[in-house]
Amino acid sequence: MLNAPHRRFWLQSLCAALALQAWPSLTRAQGSPLRIGLAPYLPAPRLMLQFRPLREHLETHLARPVQFYTARDFRALAEDTRGHAFDAVMLPAHLAALALSDWGYQPLSGTLAATQVLILVRKDGPVHTAADLRGRSIGTLDALSLVASVALRWLGEQGLELGTGPQAVRVSVQPTISSALHALARDEVAAVAAGEAQLRGLSADTPIDHRRLVELRNIPGPVFVAAPTLPLADRRALSSALLAFQPDTNAPSTAANTRHHTLDPAALADLQAYVQVARRLMNEGARPGS
């Protein structure tokens, strides 16, 4: 069951998306709506616009209405995933692994085989090495995003302390990659952690006056998983529909615009260190970045 704040946010997101898109009438489709959650790495209207072709494909393939939702941050998405608020959900790969192992979810499909985690800084800024981040701030999505988890681990490996001290790196949690890049352009943060594929889905008005400080590890793209409450026949049909999606070859490759592949849960084994961090954060009930 969606709690009230999350429900309001999702309904607002849906209304914004409807204003931007000429969605076909769901009354033409048969059956009850299939509810699918999406990871909130872009502003809600942009996210819905990016995933519109997939939603329309699923409605056609399944012959039933499909409703996409998002959340205010990855923590809210993870909480509602754990509470089975969706029929299916697209999660960062490490949260998908947690959902598979701890919350009874079943694999549906993988999106991008890999995307690289980047640390971005202003082209004309003072940061040229990791050490230059001391006493400055880095903008990230909340700590339950895989990109943020990889970036925070890298900072620690560089011998940098996270916190508010004069020599510490301050973590500035941003609601989306877009807002993080705007903060970088305004010099509110000295660096931003982003996934390479996330950058391909940005709107044209997002600042691009940045350079790569460092390229970190490759990570799997987001993963679609089915809630244990979704009947087996519906799960199989949804998985088949996802695997049949044909991306636009003239558009950039993103989580929204990619050919899906059958997920091998063993392929997520390399992310166990990040799964353990996510499990601890969820069990503690602490807000990431707090």
GIVEN-V693406 format. One record per residue. N is the residue number from 1. RES is the residue in one letter. OMEGA is omega in degrees with one decimal (999 if undefined). Layout:
n->[N,N]
res->[RES,RES]
omega->[OMEGA,OMEGA]
//
This chain:
n->[1,2,3,4,5,6,7,8,9,10,11,12,13,14,15,16,17,18,19,20,21,22,23,24,25,26,27,28,29,30,31,32,33,34,35,36,37,38,39,40,41,42,43,44,45,46,47,48,49,50,51,52,53,54,55,56,57,58,59,60,61,62,63,64,65,66,67,68,69,70,71,72,73,74,75,76,77,78,79,80,81,82,83,84,85,86,87,88,89,90,91,92,93,94,95,96,97,98,99,100,101,102,103,104,105,106,107,108,109,110,111,112,113,114,115,116,117,118,119,120,121,122,123,124,125,126,127,128,129,130,131,132,133,134,135,136,137,138,139,140,141,142,143,144,145,146,147,148,149,150,151,152,153,154,155,156,157,158,159,160,161,162,163,164,165,166,167,168,169,170,171,172,173,174,175,176,177,178,179,180,181,182,183,184,185,186,187,188,189,190,191,192,193,194,195,196,197,198,199,200,201,202,203,204,205,206,207,208,209,210,211,212,213,214,215,216,217,218,219,220,221,222,223,224,225,226,227,228,229,230,231,232,233,234,235,236,237,238,239,240,241,242,243,244,245,246,247,248,249,250,251,252,253,254,255,256,257,258,259,260,261,262,263,264,265,266,267,268,269,270,271,272,273,274,275,276,277,278,279,280,281,282,283,284,285,286,287,288,289,290]
res->[M,L,N,A,P,H,R,R,F,W,L,Q,S,L,C,A,A,L,A,L,Q,A,W,P,S,L,T,R,A,Q,G,S,P,L,R,I,G,L,A,P,Y,L,P,A,P,R,L,M,L,Q,F,R,P,L,R,E,H,L,E,T,H,L,A,R,P,V,Q,F,Y,T,A,R,D,F,R,A,L,A,E,D,T,R,G,H,A,F,D,A,V,M,L,P,A,H,L,A,A,L,A,L,S,D,W,G,Y,Q,P,L,S,G,T,L,A,A,T,Q,V,L,I,L,V,R,K,D,G,P,V,H,T,A,A,D,L,R,G,R,S,I,G,T,L,D,A,L,S,L,V,A,S,V,A,L,R,W,L,G,E,Q,G,L,E,L,G,T,G,P,Q,A,V,R,V,S,V,Q,P,T,I,S,S,A,L,H,A,L,A,R,D,E,V,A,A,V,A,A,G,E,A,Q,L,R,G,L,S,A,D,T,P,I,D,H,R,R,L,V,E,L,R,N,I,P,G,P,V,F,V,A,A,P,T,L,P,L,A,D,R,R,A,L,S,S,A,L,L,A,F,Q,P,D,T,N,A,P,S,T,A,A,N,T,R,H,H,T,L,D,P,A,A,L,A,D,L,Q,A,Y,V,Q,V,A,R,R,L,M,N,E,G,A,R,P,G,S]
omega->[179.1,174.9,-169.3,-179.4,-179.5,-179.0,179.8,-179.1,-178.0,178.5,176.0,178.0,-178.1,178.8,178.1,179.6,179.7,179.2,-177.6,-171.8,174.2,-177.9,174.0,-179.7,179.9,-179.7,177.8,180.0,-178.4,175.4,-180.0,-178.7,172.7,-173.5,-176.7,177.4,179.5,177.7,-171.1,-178.6,176.1,173.2,-172.9,-179.9,178.8,179.9,179.8,178.4,179.7,-175.0,179.5,179.6,178.3,-179.9,-179.7,176.8,-178.6,178.9,179.6,-176.0,-175.3,-177.3,176.3,178.8,175.7,180.0,176.9,178.9,170.2,-177.4,-176.5,178.5,-176.8,177.6,179.2,177.9,-179.3,-179.9,-179.1,172.7,178.1,179.2,176.5,179.7,-177.8,168.1,178.4,-177.2,172.9,-175.0,165.2,-169.9,-178.0,175.5,174.5,178.0,177.9,178.9,179.5,-173.9,-170.9,-168.7,173.6,-179.8,179.1,-178.1,174.7,-179.9,170.2,177.6,179.9,177.8,-179.5,171.0,-173.8,174.9,-176.1,167.3,-176.4,176.3,178.1,179.4,-177.0,-175.3,-174.6,-174.8,179.4,176.7,177.5,-178.2,-179.8,178.6,178.5,-179.6,179.4,-176.2,175.7,178.8,178.4,164.1,-175.6,-166.7,174.4,169.8,-177.5,178.4,179.0,-179.9,179.0,-178.5,-179.5,176.4,179.0,178.6,178.1,178.9,176.9,179.8,-178.6,179.0,175.0,179.8,-176.3,-179.9,-176.1,179.6,-177.7,172.0,179.5,178.6,178.8,-176.9,-177.9,-178.2,-179.8,174.1,179.0,-179.1,177.6,-179.6,173.6,177.9,177.2,179.9,178.9,-179.9,175.4,172.3,-178.0,-178.7,178.4,171.8,-177.6,171.3,-177.4,-179.2,177.8,-177.8,-178.0,-177.9,-175.4,175.5,-173.2,-177.9,178.0,179.7,179.4,-177.8,-179.2,176.4,-179.6,173.4,-179.2,173.6,-177.9,-173.2,169.0,175.9,174.4,173.5,-179.7,-174.3,173.8,177.7,-178.5,177.4,178.0,179.0,179.8,-178.8,-175.9,-178.7,178.4,178.7,179.7,179.5,179.6,178.1,178.4,-179.9,178.1,-178.1,-179.7,-177.1,178.4,-179.4,174.9,-176.2,178.3,-180.0,179.2,177.5,179.7,175.7,179.0,-174.4,-178.9,173.3,-179.7,178.8,176.8,-175.6,171.0,-178.3,178.4,180.0,179.4,-175.5,-178.4,-176.5,-172.7,178.7,179.7,174.7,-179.2,177.4,-179.9,178.5,179.6,-179.9,179.2,-178.5,178.8,-178.4,179.6,175.3,176.5,179.2,-178.9,999]
//
